[in-house]
Amino acid sequence: MISKRLGNDALVPAPPSSATPSPAVGAGGTPSANDQRDVPPREGTPWAPGGSWVEWAGVLLVFFVAAGDPPPDLNEAHYLCRLKRYWSPDFCRGDLFLESPEAHFTVVWLLGWLTRLVDLTTLAWIGRLCSWAVIAWGWVRMARRVAPYPGVSLLGAALLVVGTEQTHFGGEWIIGGFEAKTLASGAVLHALAAWLDRRWTLSLALLGGATAVHALVGGWSLVALAFAWATQREGRPPLVQLLPGLGLAAAIGAAGV
């Protein structure tokens, strides 16, 4: 109890302070664990500056070792020829498959024009590296939010490659030759990282981008996110707050539908 002395030496209690107590802090002046419960994970690593880039390069190396065979691989022989046929109408004229309606216009316009500048083998490597880079960065961002420990994303990437090769359903895969679904899968991973940060609008917009690249990959991911929102018990934003994100997803995804 703080008191102040008057002229007659009487002790009178001082009025209580109106200042609110400061939150508890831990070592180094950082908020305690209880005050960080609503703070989204940060991009920086807890063990070394720039660790995210090191892990991204490591995951990219894992993908290259697993799927770095000379082109063409998997569906590349068909997919790359379709890109070239769209931008060079005289290429394989009369081929029924290549002249069928195009289903992935977004990728055709993003990378198809390169067929006028490079051969199909070079384009395959460009598409692979772009896809693997996007997937690797999305994988690291998501892994750092789920298990923020050194090396987890590398181990997880190796398990992802082995798992999709040995336990897939219907021949599906993620890491392999270049096609539309590899780029879309990278966008889905970034959307999951945004969802873990509770950034619903960004997550929905990224899934809209995935839908624009590959309608099935992005569309089913939107269904999965809707299920996650419907079953979330705490911290679920009201539907009205999701309307801007839903509008973005619909506008962006319309390019691939």
DRENTORPA-716999 format. One record per residue (C-alpha): x, z, y; residue in three letters. Coordinates in steps of 0.2 Angstrom, whole numbers, plus 2048, in hexadecimal, padded with zeros to 3 digits. Layout:
X Z Y ALA;
...
This chain:
800 800 800 MET;
807 7FB 811 ILE;
803 806 820 SER;
808 806 832 LYS;
80C 815 83D ARG;
802 819 84D LEU;
807 823 85C GLY;
801 833 854 ASN;
80B 82F 844 ASP;
7FB 82D 83A ALA;
7FD 821 82C LEU;
7EF 814 82C VAL;
7EE 807 81D PRO;
7F1 7F6 823 ALA;
7E3 7E9 821 PRO;
7E5 7DF 811 PRO;
7EE 7CE 812 SER;
7E2 7BF 811 SER;
7F0 7B4 80A ALA;
7ED 7AE 7F9 THR;
7FA 7B2 7EC PRO;
806 7A4 7E7 SER;
805 79D 7D6 PRO;
811 7A3 7C9 ALA;
821 79A 7C8 VAL;
82E 798 7BB GLY;
840 796 7BC ALA;
846 78A 7C9 GLY;
836 78B 7D3 GLY;
82B 781 7C7 THR;
819 785 7C4 PRO;
816 78F 7B4 SER;
80E 788 7A4 ALA;
7FD 78D 7A9 ASN;
7FE 784 7BA ASP;
804 774 7B1 GLN;
7F5 772 7A5 ARG;
7ED 765 7B0 ASP;
7FD 75C 7B5 VAL;
7FF 74B 7AD PRO;
810 748 7A4 PRO;
81E 740 7AF ARG;
828 731 7AC GLU;
839 73A 7AD GLY;
840 741 79E THR;
843 754 79B PRO;
854 751 794 TRP;
85D 743 79E ALA;
85A 739 7AD PRO;
855 727 7A9 GLY;
852 72B 797 GLY;
842 721 796 SER;
84D 711 799 TRP;
859 716 78B VAL;
84B 718 77F GLU;
842 708 785 TRP;
852 6FF 781 ALA;
854 708 770 GLY;
842 703 76B VAL;
845 6F1 771 LEU;
854 6F1 765 LEU;
849 6F8 757 VAL;
83D 6E9 759 PHE;
84B 6DD 75A PHE;
853 6E3 74A VAL;
842 6E3 741 ALA;
83B 6D2 747 ALA;
84A 6C8 74F GLY;
84A 6BA 742 ASP;
84C 6A9 748 PRO;
83C 6A0 74E PRO;
830 69B 749 PRO;
828 6AB 741 ASP;
817 6AF 73C LEU;
80B 6A5 747 ASN;
817 69F 753 GLU;
818 68D 74B ALA;
805 68B 74F HIS;
804 695 75F TYR;
813 68E 768 LEU;
80D 67C 764 CYS;
7FC 680 76C ARG;
805 686 77C LEU;
80F 676 77D LYS;
800 66B 778 ARG;
7F6 672 787 TYR;
803 66F 794 TRP;
809 65E 78C SER;
7F9 655 786 PRO;
804 647 77D ASP;
80C 654 772 PHE;
805 652 760 CYS;
7F6 648 766 ARG;
7E8 646 759 GLY;
7EC 657 751 ASP;
7DB 65F 74E LEU;
7E2 671 74E PHE;
7EC 66F 75E LEU;
7DE 666 767 GLU;
7D1 674 762 SER;
7CB 67F 771 PRO;
7D7 68B 777 GLU;
7D3 69D 775 ALA;
7E1 6A6 77F HIS;
7E1 69E 790 PHE;
7EA 6AD 798 THR;
7F9 6AB 78E VAL;
7F8 698 78F VAL;
7FA 699 7A2 TRP;
806 6A8 7A2 LEU;
813 6A0 797 LEU;
80D 68F 791 GLY;
815 686 7A0 TRP;
826 68B 79A LEU;
824 67D 78C THR;
828 671 79A ARG;
839 679 79D LEU;
83F 680 78C VAL;
83D 67C 77A ASP;
832 685 76F LEU;
83F 68F 767 THR;
845 696 778 THR;
833 699 77D LEU;
830 6A3 76D ALA;
83F 6AF 772 TRP;
838 6B0 783 ILE;
827 6B5 77D GLY;
82E 6C1 770 ARG;
839 6CA 77D LEU;
82B 6CB 789 CYS;
81F 6D2 77C SER;
82C 6DE 775 TRP;
831 6E4 786 ALA;
81F 6E8 78B VAL;
81B 6F0 77A ILE;
82B 6FB 77A ALA;
828 701 78C TRP;
816 706 788 GLY;
81B 70E 778 TRP;
828 719 781 VAL;
81C 71E 78E ARG;
80F 723 781 MET;
81B 72C 776 ALA;
822 736 785 ARG;
810 73D 788 ARG;
80C 741 776 VAL;
81D 748 771 ALA;
82A 749 77F PRO;
83A 74B 775 TYR;
849 741 774 PRO;
849 733 767 GLY;
836 735 762 VAL;
832 724 769 SER;
840 71C 75F LEU;
83B 724 74F LEU;
829 720 753 GLY;
82D 70D 756 ALA;
836 70C 745 ALA;
827 714 73D LEU;
81C 708 746 LEU;
825 6F9 740 VAL;
826 6FF 72E VAL;
814 705 72E GLY;
80D 6F4 734 THR;
817 6EB 728 GLU;
813 6F6 718 GLN;
802 6FD 71C THR;
7F9 6F0 727 HIS;
7E7 6EA 724 PHE;
7E3 6D7 723 GLY;
7F5 6D2 727 GLY;
7F5 6D9 739 GLU;
805 6DD 742 TRP;
80C 6E2 753 ILE;
81F 6DE 753 ILE;
823 6CD 74D GLY;
821 6BB 754 GLY;
81A 6B7 765 PHE;
808 6B5 768 GLU;
7FA 6BB 773 ALA;
7F6 6CB 769 LYS;
808 6D2 76B THR;
806 6D2 77E LEU;
7F5 6D9 77D ALA;
7FC 6E7 772 SER;
808 6EC 77F GLY;
7FA 6ED 78C ALA;
7F0 6F8 780 VAL;
7FF 704 77F LEU;
801 706 791 HIS;
7EE 709 792 ALA;
7F0 717 786 LEU;
7FE 71F 790 ALA;
7F2 71E 7A0 ALA;
7E4 726 796 TRP;
7EF 734 791 LEU;
7F3 737 7A3 ASP;
7E0 737 7A6 ARG;
7E1 727 7B1 ARG;
7D2 71F 7AB TRP;
7D0 711 7B7 THR;
7E2 70B 7B4 LEU;
7DF 70D 7A1 SER;
7CF 702 7A2 LEU;
7D8 6F5 7AD ALA;
7E6 6F4 7A1 LEU;
7DA 6F1 792 LEU;
7D2 6E4 79D GLY;
7E2 6DB 79E GLY;
7E5 6DD 78B ALA;
7D3 6D5 789 THR;
7D8 6C7 794 ALA;
7E8 6C3 789 VAL;
7DF 6C6 778 HIS;
7CC 6C9 778 ALA;
7CC 6D2 767 LEU;
7DB 6DE 76A VAL;
7D5 6E3 77C GLY;
7C3 6E3 777 GLY;
7C4 6EF 768 TRP;
7D0 6FA 772 SER;
7C2 6FB 780 LEU;
7B6 701 772 VAL;
7C3 70E 76C ALA;
7C5 715 77E LEU;
7B2 716 780 ALA;
7B1 720 76F PHE;
7BF 72B 776 ALA;
7B5 72E 786 TRP;
7A5 731 77D ALA;
7AC 73E 771 THR;
7B7 747 77E GLN;
7B1 758 781 ARG;
7BB 75E 78F GLU;
7C2 755 79F GLY;
7B7 746 79C ARG;
7B3 73D 7AC PRO;
7A1 739 7B0 PRO;
79C 727 7AD LEU;
79A 723 7BF VAL;
7AD 726 7C2 GLN;
7B1 719 7B5 LEU;
7A7 70B 7BD LEU;
7B6 705 7C8 PRO;
7C1 704 7B8 GLY;
7B3 6FC 7AE LEU;
7B1 6EF 7BB GLY;
7C3 6EB 7BC LEU;
7C4 6EA 7A9 ALA;
7B5 6DE 7A9 ALA;
7BC 6D3 7B7 ALA;
7CE 6D2 7AF ILE;
7C8 6D0 79D GLY;
7BC 6C2 7A1 ALA;
7CB 6B7 7A2 ALA;
7CD 6B8 78F GLY;
7BB 6B8 789 VAL;
